[in-house]
């Protein structure tokens, strides 16, 4: 089930959405219970996915059409 979350086949591990990590006050790093201060992109063998921390991608903006686009 973990592989099919958020319409992605494979979720690459990252400390920013790990169960053990918390964002630091400065927002530049992650405070990990297991490894201490880590980078957002980093991960370790204790990685455990937390779906509530994952930020979904923004949807693409729709094009703006004129009346001329719909006339023959």
Order of alpha helices (4+ residues) and beta strands (2+ residues): beta-beta-beta
